[in-house]
C-alpha cells in the first residue's frame, strides 16, 4: 500500500503551523528540513518563491508531524498527533490522539490500532472518524 508522504511542523516558539498552508511545502529527510514557499505565476499556476534549509536552532523549535494516509469523514488529512472523535454504533464517544505504534507497525487511535477500531464498532457505521484538533493547539481535548 502506498500513500502520499506529507509533513507539517508546529513552531513551538511562534505557536503556528509551517508547511500546512497551500503555498508552503515542508520537505523532511533524515538530516535536512527544507521549507519551500510558492507564489502564483502569470500562467495561473505556481512557481517557487523561496527555498531554504532550516537551521538547527529552527528545527529544534519544531515538532514535525507526518500525514497518516487517512482522511476523516470530512475529507481532512489526518496527521500524527491530531485528536480524533470516534463514535461507536451505540453512540459512545471516544476522543483519542492519533500516533504511530512501532511495536505493531500501524496507525493507532489512543492505543487502539486503526483496523481494530473499524472492526470493533468503535466508529460510525461507515468506519469514519472526525479530526477535532491536535495536541499543540487543543491539549484540553485530551482527557487524562
C-alpha positions in Angstrom: 0.0 0.0 0.0 1.5 3.4 -0.9 0.4 6.7 0.4 1.3 10.3 -0.1 4.2 11.5 2.1 3.4 14.9 3.6 4.7 16.7 6.6 4.0 19.8 8.5 5.6 21.3 11.7 4.3 23.0 14.8 6.6 26.0 15.6 6.8 25.8 19.4 8.1 29.4 19.7 5.7 31.3 17.3 2.8 28.9 18.0 1.9 28.3 14.3 2.0 25.6 11.7 4.7 25.6 9.0 4.1 23.7 5.7 0.4 23.5 6.2 -0.8 26.3 4.0 -1.5 25.8 0.3 1.6 27.7 -0.8 4.1 26.2 1.6 5.8 22.8 1.4 7.9 21.2 4.1 10.5 18.7 2.9 11.9 16.5 5.6 14.7 13.9 5.3 16.8 12.2 7.9 19.1 15.2 8.5 17.7 18.1 6.5 14.5 20.2 6.7 13.7 22.5 3.8 10.9 25.0 3.5 9.7 25.9 0.0 7.3 28.8 -0.5 5.3 29.2 -3.7 3.7 32.2 -5.4 1.1 32.4 -8.1 2.6 32.8 -11.6 1.4 34.5 -14.7 0.1 31.3 -16.2 -2.4 30.5 -13.4 -0.1 28.1 -11.7 2.5 28.4 -9.0 6.3 28.8 -9.0 8.8 28.6 -6.2 9.3 31.9 -4.5 11.9 30.9 -1.9 13.6 27.7 -0.8 15.8 27.5 2.3 17.2 24.9 4.6 16.1 25.5 8.1 18.9 25.9 10.7 19.5 23.5 13.6 18.0 26.0 16.1 14.9 26.5 13.9 14.5 22.7 13.6 14.9 22.3 17.4 11.9 24.6 17.8 9.7 22.4 15.6 7.6 19.4 16.2 7.3 17.7 12.8 4.3 15.5 12.2 3.6 13.2 9.2 0.4 12.6 7.3 -1.1 9.2 8.2 -2.6 8.5 4.8 -6.1 8.6 6.3 -8.8 11.2 5.8 -11.5 11.9 8.3 -15.3 11.9 7.5 -15.0 15.5 6.2 -12.0 14.7 3.9 -9.5 16.4 6.2 -6.0 14.9 6.2 -5.2 13.1 9.4 -1.7 13.7 10.8 0.0 12.1 13.7 -0.7 13.9 17.0 -4.1 15.0 15.7 -7.1 14.4 18.0 -9.9 12.4 16.6 -13.5 11.8 17.7 -14.8 8.3 17.2 -18.4 7.4 17.8 -19.4 3.7 18.1 -22.7 2.3 16.8 -24.3 2.7 20.3 -23.4 6.4 20.4 -20.5 6.1 22.8 -17.9 8.8 22.0 -14.2 8.4 22.3 -11.6 11.2 21.9 -8.2 9.8 21.0 -4.8 11.0 19.8 -3.5 9.6 16.5 0.0 8.2 16.7 2.3 5.5 15.1 3.0 2.4 17.2 6.4 0.9 16.3 5.7 -2.3 18.1 2.8 -3.3 16.0 3.6 -1.1 12.9 0.4 0.7 12.4 -1.5 3.9 12.9 -3.3 3.9 16.3 -6.0 6.0 17.9 -5.2 6.3 21.6 -3.7 2.8 22.0 -6.1 1.0 19.6 -4.9 0.1 16.1 -6.9 1.8 13.4 -8.0 -1.5 11.8 -9.4 -2.7 15.2 -11.3 0.5 15.7 -13.0 -0.1 12.3 -13.7 -3.8 13.0 -14.9 -3.4 16.6 -17.8 -1.0 16.0 -15.9 1.9 17.7 -16.6 4.1 14.7 -19.5 5.4 12.8 -21.3 2.7 10.8 -19.3 3.8 7.7 -16.0 3.4 9.5 -15.5 7.2 9.8 -13.8 9.4 12.4 -13.5 13.2 12.7 -10.4 15.3 13.4 -11.4 17.8 16.1 -7.9 19.3 16.9 -4.3 18.4 17.7 -2.2 18.1 20.8 -0.5 21.5 20.2 -3.5 23.8 19.7 -6.1 21.8 21.7 -4.5 20.0 24.6 -7.6 20.4 26.6 -9.4 17.9 24.3 -7.2 15.1 25.7 -8.6 13.7 28.9 -6.2 12.2 31.5 
